[in-house]
Amino acid sequence: MKLFTITFLITVVLSKGAIGQQLFIIYDTVNTPLIVNKINCLAKEGDVIWAGSEYGLVSLNGGVSNFYLFNNQSASFLNNIYCITIDTAGNKWIGTGGGGMGKFDGTNWTVYTSSNSPLPSNIVKAISFDSQNKMWIGTTAGMAVWDMDSSWTIYQQFSSALMSDNIECIVKSENDTMWIGTVNGGLTRAVDSALITYTIQNGGVPDNTIQDIAVGANGYRWLACAAHGLASFIFNSPPYVEFNPSNSDMPSYTVNSLAIDNSGKTLCGTFDGGLVRYLGSIYWQVFNYASVALPDSSINDIVIDSTGVIWMATTNKGVVRFNEPLLNLTVEPVYLNTATALKPFPNPSTDFINFIIESNSINNFYKIEIYNAEGKKILNNTIGPINSSACIKMDVSEFTAGIYFVKILTDTHFKSGIFVKI
């Protein structure tokens, strides 16, 4: 016997004219000129998203994509792109895995290598600017600071406080403090020419490989660790707090990328656990295939546009546009992977979903609401009375494949969750 029967049409992928209502849009080798689906890095320039892969650069602007594969002699080695930074004049600075660093003004290229400049290595993994317009360049053979004219300062392990020459990321915070994440050399703080390094050995950080850094509100510094999940500390020194699967709902020990969203929360792109938002205290939102049908669980980079849409560079699915604000169209936020969340199971499902309702008193009536992915309420029913607890079984076999939101309410509280029909 069916508890509820609902028939309506919902699709995750809509027409180009309805881009604003799609939860996910995938830009890959099928619908763009990309040669590979592994995207290493992203950068935002107004409404344009730039994405770097092992074979070229793509710009995405709404439904329009432009592809740049650099085959001319002066830029032929710039295809393996590790990082993209855009300066105030709109120049794209490209760090590559062997071709040095390129400046692209939209038409012409200028290429900097270890042969024609003091660049320490032709493998460039990080580029950042300070407020004095000095460029900080991270390579696999040390860090260079360039005044954009003739002055270069080189920092290397045996001539500075750096504990590793393999620079993974460089991020600016207030007062021109630069934070440098390294491979096997911990975290380095640079103020002017003074460097201080924090490692596992001196108790400064939980991991000696820092893959990304984000500067959040209230002085928090967030670290993406290669083997210890997410870490944070306040202002310019330890102690740190560590979050990983052993002590929290963080689903992965490897965090590849970080971003601060439009509400000030920290977003983590993980190696194998999808996209994660830290809400504070013990609370997390985990976006993966089971919760929202996230197309790929391996995320290499994140940027957030002015509307709150999240763009992800993935390992297997190209660039994924996640219109996450659609999830907030319900009355209250949906908190996933917490003790207070409603957890439908099995999830995803082809026929039935189940969820547990618990009660502390007799004769409780509960309201069940279901929303589609556009935030439209499509079910509003009441069940009860329920004594102690009950397992509710719902037939979803006639649902169209897609994402649905279920909310259980009483007069005083509610629980909510997400399920996917496949």
N, C-alpha and C positions, 0 to 999 in steps of 0.2 A: 504493500500500500504506500502510495506516495504521500509524504508529509506536505510538500509544496510542489506545485507544478508551475513553472514560469517559462514562457517562450518569448524571446525577443532577440533582436539582432545587435551584435557588438563585435567589432573587429579591432585588433591592435594596430594593424597597418591600414591606414586610410589613403585616400587619394591625395595628390599634391596640394590640392586646394584646401585640405583640412589638416594641414601640418600642425596647426596649433592644438588640435585635439588628439594627436597621437601620443601614446605613452612612450614608445620607442621608435626611432628611425635609425636604420642601419645604413651607413655609407661604406661600401666595400668594393670588391673587384667586379661585382655584378652591375652596380648602378653608377659607378664613377670610373675614371680611367686608372684607378689604383692598380698596381701590378701585384701587390701582396696585401693581405689582410692584417698583418702585424703592424701596428702603429706604435711608434716609440714615444712620441711627444706631441703636445698641442700648445698653441698660443692663440690668444684672443686679440683681435684688432677691430674695435667697434662691433659691427654685426657679423664680421668675418671670422671664421675659425680656420687656423692653419694647422695642418697635420703633417708630421714628418715620419717617413717609413724608411725601410732599407733600400727602397727604390723610388726616390723622388719625394716631391712635396705637393700637397693638394690644398687648395683653399675652398672652403664651403661657405656659401652665402645663400641661406634659404634653400631653394631647390636647385641652385646653380653651383656647379663645381668646376674648378680650373685645375689642371694638372701640369706640373713642371718637372720634367725629366731632363737633367742637365747633361747633354751629350757633347756640348762644344768643348774645345780643348781647354779653355780657361777654367771650366767648372765641372769637368767630367767626373771628378772624385767626390762631388758634393751630394751624391745620391743617398748615401747611407747616413741618415740624419738622426742625431742623438738629442739635439735640443734646438729650440727656436726662441729667440728673444726679439721683441719689437721695440725700437727706440722711439723717442718723441717725434722724430721726423718721419716715422713710418717705414724706416728701413728694417728689413728682416735680417737678423744675424743668425746664421746657421752653424751649429757645431756638428761635426761629422766624425764617423768612425774610420779615419784614415786620410781624409781629404783636407784636413785643417779646418779653417773657419771662413765662411763666405758672407759677404754683405750683398743683399739683394734689394735693389730699390724699386722692384717691380718690372724692370726691363734689363738692367745691366748688373753684372757681377763684379765684385772685387774679392779676390781670394788671398787669404793669409795662411801661410804655411811656415813650418820650421826652417824652410830654405830661404824665404824672402822676408822674414820677420823674427823677432826674438821668441816667438811662440814656442813653449817647451816641447810640445808634441803635436802631431797631426791628428791625434784622437782628442776631440774637444767634446766634453760632456756637460758643461755648464757655462752659461754666459749671463751676467747680471750687471746692472748699472747702479752706482751710488748717486747721491744727490748732487755731487760735483761733476757728474757725467763721466766719471772714470769707469772703464769697463773692467770687470773682474771675470777672468777666464779660467775655468777649471779643466785641466787635461789629465792624462794618465802619467804625466811626468812632472807634475807640479802645477802651481797656480801663477798666473800672470795678471798684473794690474797695469792697465794702459790708460794714459791720459788722453787718448784719441789724437795725439799729435806725435811726438817723438820719444816720449819717456815711457819706458817699460820697467816694471819692478817684478822680479821673479822670486817666488817663494818655493822652496823645496825642502824635503825632509831633513837633509843634513846641513842646511844653512838657516833654518828657522824652527819655530815651535811646531810645525806640521809633523805629524807622526806617520803620514802616508803621502806619497806623491800622486796617488790615484784619487782624484777629486770627483765626487759624484754629484754634488749640488752646491749652489751658492745663493743665499737669500739675504736680502737687506731687511733690517729692522730699524727702529727709531735711532736718531742721532748717528746715522751712518755706521752703525754696528753691522758687520757682515758675518753671517753664520756659514761655515763651510762643513759640509758632510763628506766624509771620505770612506774609502774601502779599506777596512782593517786598521784605520788610524783614528777612529772616533770622531768627535765634533770639535771644530776649532772656531773660536770667536776672535774676530779681527776688529780692532778699533784703531783707525789710522794705520800705523805700521806695527802696532803691538798685537801679538798673537798669543792666545791661551788655548790649550787643547785639553778636552775632557775625554777620558777613556774609561773602559771597564776597570782598568788597573788602578786608577786614582779615584774611582767611585763617582765619576762624573756622569756617565751614561750607561744604560744596560747593554748596549751593543756597540761594537767598534766599527760596524758598517752602517752608515746613515744614508738612506737612499733619497730622502726628501725632507724638507723643513718647512714648516708654516708658522707664521707669527700671528697669534690670535689676540682676542681682546683681553684686557686686564693683565697684560704682561706675560701671557702664557706663550711658551715656545713648544711646538709640537714636532716630534721626530718620528720619521718612518724608518723603522728598524728592519734589517734584513732577516733577523732570526728571533726577535723579541717583541714583535707586534708594534704597538703604538706607545710612545713615551712622551711625557711632558714635564716641564719645570717652569718656574716663574722667574721672569726677568733674566738675569745674566749668569746664574749659577745653579748647581744642584742644591737640594736633593730633587730627584726626579720621581715621577710616578709611572709605573709600567702597566700596560694592559695587553693581555694576550689570552689565548684560549684556556690557560691554566687558572686564571683568576678573574675572568670576566666573560661576557658574551661576545667579545671580539673573536671572529671566526677563524682568523689566520695568524700565524706567527710572522708572516712576511708581508710588510706594507711597502708597496712600490711608490705611492704618490699620495700627496696631501693637498687639500684646498680648504679655505674657510668660506662657508656658504654665506648667502645674503642675510641670514639670521645670526651669523657669528659662530655657528657650530662647525666642528671639525669633520671633514669628509676624508675617508681613507679609501684609496684604491688598492686592493690586495692582490696577491699573487694567485690565490686559489679560493678566496671566500667572497668574491663579489665586491660590492660597494657598501661601505659602512659609515654611519654617522654616529658620532658620540654626542649624546644628549646631556651628559652630566651625571654625576653620582654613579649609580649602577645601570643606567639606562642607555640602550643602544637601538639604532635602527639598522637592520641588515637587509640589504636589497640583493637578492640572488634569484636563481631560477625558481626555487620553491616559493618565495614570497611574492615576487612580482614578475616572474618569467624574464629576468635579466638575461640578455642574449649571450653574455660571456662572463665567466667568473674571474678572469684574469685581466686586471686593469693596470695599465702602465702609466697613465697620466690622466689628470682631471682639470677641466676649466669650467667656470660657471659664468653664464652670460647675465645681462642686466635684468632679465625676466625670471631668473632663478632656474632656468633650464641647465641641466648638467650634461657636459660633453665628456665622453670617455674615450681614451685611446686604448684599444683592447688588443689582446694577443691573437685572437682568432676571428674576430668579427668586424675588423676595420674600426671606423669611428662610429660610436653609438651616441645618439642624441636622446637623452632621458628627460622627458617633460615631467619632472617630479612634482611641480606644482599641482598637477591633476590629482595627485594622491591626497592633497589637502583640501579638496572641495567638499568633503564630509564635514559635519559640524565640529567634531573633535578630531585631534590628530590620531593617527594609527601608530601605536608603539609596538614594534616587532621584537621578538626574541627577549622578552622580559617576563618576569613571573606573573605580571598582571595582564598579559596579552591573551586574547582569545586565539587559540591555535587550532584551526580546522585541520582535520587529517582524514584520509591521506591527502597530501598536497604536493604536487598537482594531482588532480583526480579526473577520471573519465566518466564516472557514474554517480558515486555517492560521496558526500563529505560528512564528517562527524565533528561535534564539538561538545565539550563538557560545560554544563551550567551547574554551579554550586550555590547552595542556599543555606543560610544560618537560621532560618525560621520556617514556619509552616505557612502554606497557602500563598506562596509568592507567585505573582504573575510577571512574565517577562515579555518585553517587546523585542521583536527581531526585525531589523532593517537591513536591506541589501541595496547597495549602490553599484552602478556600473562604473567603468573606467573614466567616464566624463563627469562623475559626481552626481548623476541623476538617481534619485531614489526610485527603485523599481519594485520594492516589496516592503510592506509595513504590516506585520502580523503580531498577534499576541498569543502566547502559550502559557499554560499553567493551570492550576497551581502545581508547584514543584516542591517536593519535600527533600531536604538534604542536598541531593545532587541528582543529575540526570544526564544521560548521553543522548543528544539530539542527532538524529540521522536525517539528512536532507538529500533528496534525489536531484542531481544536477545533470542527469543524462541528456536532457533536452536543451541545456544551455549551449549557446554558441561558444566556441573556444575563445577564451579571453581572460581578463582579470576582473575579479569581483571583490567587493568589500562587504563584510558582514559585521553588524553591530548589535550587541545585546544590551538592553537598557532596563533599569528599574527607575523608581522615582529618585534614587539617591546616587546611583553610580552606573557605570557602563564598562563593557569590555569590547574591544574591536580587533579585527584581524583581516587578513587577506587570503583569498584562495584563488587558484588558477585552474580553469577548466581546459583540458586538452582533448 
